[in-house]
Structure formats: structure tokens, C-alpha cells
């Protein structure tokens, strides 16, 4: 973990409506994982506790909205459309795939073998929260997360190059998720705060009043699927809602500790 100092910053932006208003806020210092939690780290948690993720055990009650006929444990998987056509429907590239989970993040026939240093994905908000509690930590608030990213200076990131969702040119060296820490860290010493995978925060989604706050949390940072022609959310101020029980193969997380630097050193 790295120490993120206290500070004041201008939160929010006007790029997308949900990112406003812009306002000044103060943040107290905290410790933060320098990278997203990896498959190896999550596997240690599962090994020691016997924990089973929601994608392995829970039925998704409203999965019919994604793909009628599927009602088994699984997660949402990105799949490139087979034909090139003008479309703005996310259903053309997202599928709910039974048997998808953190061990099989791209579908039941996929594997994380040899990918221990990749960020764990296909985990729900509760899964991330359970891991954090096991470590004696917590998930960052939206403000804490944005402070750590926005004021850590601009950084390189794993994003989509080419025309989304049909062609990822991989000019940044990766097509799809990359191992953690492959790009330059920001001035706070954090890797992959922008791009690679979205990250859960502890805050419920406050923007859309039609969404139940008890069932949606805010995710930050964008992912390898963010592209200039479709989704310019590879920025610190960007955010989206994510249904708590619906795991996806482009969302991960990192944890924080709210102990003062001197207290942490003493302990």
C-alpha cells in the first residue's frame, strides 16, 4: 500500500452529466493498494476462508433484461459483435454468461491459469467488500478514489484503441485486460487508476433517482473498453452505476486503510 496525503481538490467535471456538479472538497490522508487486487491475492482470500463469490452461487433476479432464458449463476462478459453495424445498444456486446466467475472471467471455458498478476474481475460489490473486511480494510469512497487518481497527475493507461466495439488495435501493448502495474504509476505511487478495469467504491449511486440506492454502487476509473469514439470515461472524474449483485469481467477493486501514517508505522 502507499500513503495518499490529505488535500483539497476540485471534484467532478462537465464531460458527462452524472459527473457534475464541480465543487471543492477536502480529503484526509489514507493508505491505498498501489494496484488493483489481483487473482493471486483474491485466491489467497478464498483459500483461507472458503468464500464463494456471488457469481458462483447467486441467481440474478432480473437477468431476463439481459438475455431471456438465462437464470443461473454467472456474470456479464464483453463479446465483440460479429458484424459491423451502426448501433448504440450495449446488448450487442454484453452477454450474461452462466458459469462465468472470477476463476473463469471470460466464460466457463476461460481460465486465470498463468494470470495471477491480473486484476481479479467477475466479482460483485459484496465480494469486494468481503475481501476488504478480511484484510482489515475498506473500499474507498468516491471522493477518496477521485482524489487519489486526479491529483496523482495524469498517467498512462490500458484503454481501447480503434473503433469500439469492433476493433481493438492494441497500440498500448494490450488487447483486453493487462497485468497490474504495466503502465507508469502516478505521483502518489498508484498504478492503473485509469483504465484496465473499473473499480468499486463504497458509495451508493446518487445520480439516477430511478435506481435503488441500496442495490447500486458507484464504480470509477474506466476500463480497457473505454475508447474515444464511444466512452471517454478513462478519467478520474468519470463514474458509472453498477448493480451490486451483477458481476462483470471489466470491474475489479482496490482497498484502503484510514490510519494516520505515524499510527500505521507504530502498529
N, C-alpha and C positions, 0 to 999 in steps of 0.2 A: 504494500500500500504506500501511497505518497501523501504528504501533507498538503492540503489545499488551504491557504491562508484566508483570514477574514477579509472582507472587502465590500465595496459599494459598486454597483454596476447598473446599467440601463437594460432592463429586461424587456423582451418582446420585440416585435417588428411589424411592418405593414405588408410583408410579402404575401402572406395569406391571411384571410380574415381572422382565423382562430388564434393567430399569433399576437394580436393586439388585445389590450392597449399596451403602449410602451410606457414604462414607469421606472423610476429609480428605486432600488431596494438594497438592503444591507444583508450580508451573509456572514455567519460566524464560521470559524475555521473547522475543518473536519478531515479525517483520513479517508482516502478513496482507493479502491483497487486500481492499479495502474493499467490493467487491461480488463476486458470482459471476462467473466467467469468461463473457464474452458471445460471441454469434455472431460479431461482428466480430473479437474477439481470437482466437478459435479459427480463423477463416478465414485470418487472417494466418499462423498456425502452419502450416496446411495448404498455403497458397500458397508459403511459403518452404521447406518440407520435402518436399512431395509426399505427406504422410502420408495413409493411408486408414484410417478407423475400422473397428473390428470389425463394426459393424452393416452396413458396406458390403462386407465381404469374408468374414466367418466364418459357417459353418453352425452352428446351435445344436444340439448333440447330443441334448438332452433336450426339444426343443420339443414332442414328442408329448404331454408332460404338460400343455401349454397348449392346443394345438389340433392334433389329429391331422391329418396330411396336409400340414402346412407344414414345409418343411425347406430354406428359402432364407434368405440374409442379410436381416436386418431387425431390428426392435426391438418392444418391448411398448408398446402405445398404450392410453390410457384412452378408453373409449367409454361414454357414458351408456346404461343399459338402456332398451330401447324400451317396456317395460311396467313398471308399478309393482307390485311384489310383495315379500312378506317374504322376504328372502334374506340369507345371510351368506357366499355364495360369491364370491370375487374373480373367478372366471371369468365372472361376469355383467357385469363392467365392464372387464376387461382382455382384450386380444386381442394375439397375436403377429402382426404385420403385415409380410410381406415387402416390401422396398423402403423401409421406414422407416429413416431415419438422421438425422444432425444437420442436414443440408440439408432434409430432409423429415420433421420430427419428429412430425407427426400422421398420417403415412401417405404413400404415394408421390405423391399428388396435392396435398400441402400444400407450403408454401414458407416460407423465412425472409426472403424479399424484404421490405425495409422493416422488418425486425426485428433489426437489427444490435445494438441495445442490450438485447435479451432474453438471458437466460442460455442458454448452449448446453446442449442436452439430447440424449437418444438417443446418449450416449457411454458407453463401458464404463469399468471401473476402469483398465484398461490405457491406454485413450485419455487419460484424465485424467492418469495418471502420466507418459505420454509428453510431454504438453504441459508439465507441471510441470518435467520434466528439461530440455526445450528452453529454458525460461525461466531455468534455473539455480536452480530452486526444488524444493519437495517438497509433498506433500499433508500436511495437519495430522494429528497423532494424534487419537484420540478425546478424550483429556484436554485437549489444546491447544484443540481446537474447542469443547468444552463450557465451558472457562474463558472463552474469548473471547465466547461467547454468554451464559452465565449471569451473569457478573459485568460484562457490559456494560450491565446493567439491562434491564428489560422493554421491549419495543419493539412498534410496530405491525407488522402482518404481512399478507401476502396468503394468506388461507385460504378455506375453503369456508363460505359462509353459506347455510343452508337444509338440507333433508333430503338427505343423501348416500345414494346416488349419483344421485338423480333430479333434484334442483332446486338449482342454484347461483344464489342471488338476487343475487350480485354487489354486496352492500352496501358492500364495501370499495373499490368502483370497478372491480373486475376480475372477469371470469369466465374462468378459465384463468390461464395464466402472465402475469405483468406484466413490463415492462421493469425492469432493475435500478435500485435507488435511488429508487423511487417512494414509499417509506414512510420515516418518521423513522429516522435512524441511532441506534445505541445509544451509550452514553457513551464507548466505545472508538473510535467513529467508523466502525463497521461497519454495512452495510446488509443487510437480508434474511437475517439469520442464522436467523430463524424464518420458516417458511412459504415461499411461492413455489416453490422446488424443494428436494428433498433434496440433500445434499452428501456426496460420498465422503470417507472418511478413510483414513489409511494402515494402520489396524488391521484384522486379520482378525476374523471374528465368533467370539467366545469362549463364547457362552452355550449354544447348542444343540450338544451333542456329536455329534449325528447328522449335522451338516453338516460337510463337509470344509473345514477352515480354509484350505487352500490355494486354495479356489475361491470363498470368500465374504468380503466385506469389510463393515465397518460404515458405514452412512450415518446422517447426523444432520440434525436441524432441521425435519423435516416438509416439507409442500408445500402447494400451492394445493388439494390434495384432502383435507387434514385438516379434520375437522369435529367439533363437539361431540357429535353423535349417533352417530359411528362411530369416529373415530380422533383421540384427543386427543394427538397427537404433535407439535403445533406448540409444543414446549417444548425448552429447552436440553438437558435430561436424556434426552429421548426418543432412541431408536435402533432400527434395524432391520438385518437382514442383507440383502445384495444379491449375487446371483450375479455373479461377475466379468465373464463374457462376455455377460451378458444386459442390453442397454441398454434404457432406458425413457424415455418423454417427460416424466417428472416428476423426473428426477435430473440434477443438474449438479455443480459443484465450484468450489472456490477454492484458491489456493496460499499457501504461507508461505515465509519465509526465516528461518533460525535464526542470524542475525548480530546481535551486540550493536549497540545504537543508535549508539554512537560509531564502531565499526568500519564500519558501513554508511555513515555520513556521510563518513568518510575515503575510502572506496572510491569 
